[in-house]
Amino acid sequence: MFKAVCFDFDYTLGDCTDSIVAGFVHGLTGLGWPAPDREAVRGTVGYVLEDAYTMLTGDSDPDRRARFRALFSEVAVERQRQETVLFPGAEELLRGLKARGIKTAIVSTKRGDTIQIILERLGVADTVELVIGSADVTRHKPDPEGLLAAMDRLGVRPEDTLFCGDTVLDAGAARNAGCHFAAVLNGTTPAEDFAEFRPEHISPDLWDLAQWLEA
């Protein structure tokens, strides 16, 4: 059905919740805010850190937004690299796509070097041809820049590409890039929120996505 399948990372393929929450606690308390609720933090995953900071605090000061990123990174980056786990079925899905000759990539707002280290530690780096992270683009999802770059480097057309993600940011990026979209319900976004984007498929988990893709 598709020549390439691209994935978001957080809450699509991988779960970094504990390390992300720890980073938010460190960053927000370091700036004088109370420690955030775990579920409130989970609801911001997928947004760039500066925007997540503003979503939780209402503060749009550029200096404090930048300071939050620095404080978050002090705690979260290394923990994400060491503690992140894949969702059940992720490795089987990636290996199934590779066995069928389907190109794969990750397009995420997470740091690309962190994703690469996670993939290597978990033994699945060989299943992903390309990682595009936050530092590789100037405009973030739902802007299509990352997806367009991935398709260009993979040598595939939008009509032959599927993007899989867990947020409406992912769905919007796919729509703006002109490619197909499948929603994965590993995160906090309910299925009904994807209705306006007309996804090709909505998967409750990665086992279901693999079955739909025949991977």
Secondary structure, DSSP 4 states (H G I P E B T S, - for coil): --SEEEE--BTTTEE-HHHHHHHHHHHHHHTTPPPPPHHHHHTTTTS-HHHHHHHHH----HHHHHHHHHHHHHHHHHHHHHH-EEPTTHHHHHHHHHHTT-EEEEE-SS-HHHHHHHHHHTT-GGG-SEEE-GGG-SS-TTSSHHHHHHHHHHT--GGGEEEEESSHHHHHHHHHHT-EEEEETTSS--GGGGGGG--SEEESSHHHHHHHHT-
